[in-house]
Amino acid sequence: MPTKRIRFLLGTLLATTMIGAGAATYAQNMGPMWDPAQLPETRGTVKQYTLTPRGDVDGLILNDGTEVKVPPHLTGQIVFAVRPNDEVSIRGLRARAIRLIDAASITNVATGKTVVDNGPDRGSTEQTVSGKIASTLHGKRGEVNGALLEDGVQLRLPPHEAERLAAMLNAGQSLTVRGSVMDTALGKVVDVRAIGSSSDQMTELAGPRPPRGPKGDPKGGPKGGPGRFDAPPPPPRG
């Protein structure tokens, strides 16, 4: 093959690789590059989920045998948006030779719920949230460890801080919190770092208490207060 031809092919391959890598980086860091609405639409009825060896959902099978693939980070949302026997609208790339769709979005036609591939979950972000408390939340021993807002947002605090700030966590109380927010298909939860009546009047929360020792001392001492130990017994007399 002529040298120029080889150089041309190598240059084309390198350019294609760089473009693909750039698109992947953009999608990971900045969100999806393409609008799913511009992709071909396929409609059908869900027959069942497809599962990974661990039992996670990684796609759908439609009644006509079409296999719909979704990335792993969408599987939790898919379960809550789409069920077997639901009619769905799928936007994605269709394979040529087999009934296979790489889905970018899936919409439940009846409910309008849509799951869109916006890239892998980037984790929680710190935000300020305001609302009115509907009820307090408790741990398994009955200790207060948070509150439920009227809009469904859950607030979580370390139990000792929830006890200290109990007057602010009564039902009907309006408050503002700042913390790490996780917005998932199951709901929104705030790991509270500061709390107050408004964003101008916030009380910073202390971190979790250190683990207690066998007899209640936070630093492992059997008694006598934090970090203190009783003196050893006197040696036996001769």
RAURVEN-V319413 format. One record per helix or strand of 3 or more residues. SS is the DSSP state (a for helix, b for strand). FROM is the first residue (numbers start at 1). TO is the last residue. If there is no record, write none. Layout:
SS;FROM;TO
SS;FROM;TO
This chain:
a;3;30
a;36;38
b;41;51
b;57;62
b;67;69
a;72;81
b;87;94
b;100;108
b;114;116
b;125;138
b;144;149
b;154;156
a;159;164
a;166;168
b;174;184
b;187;198
b;201;204
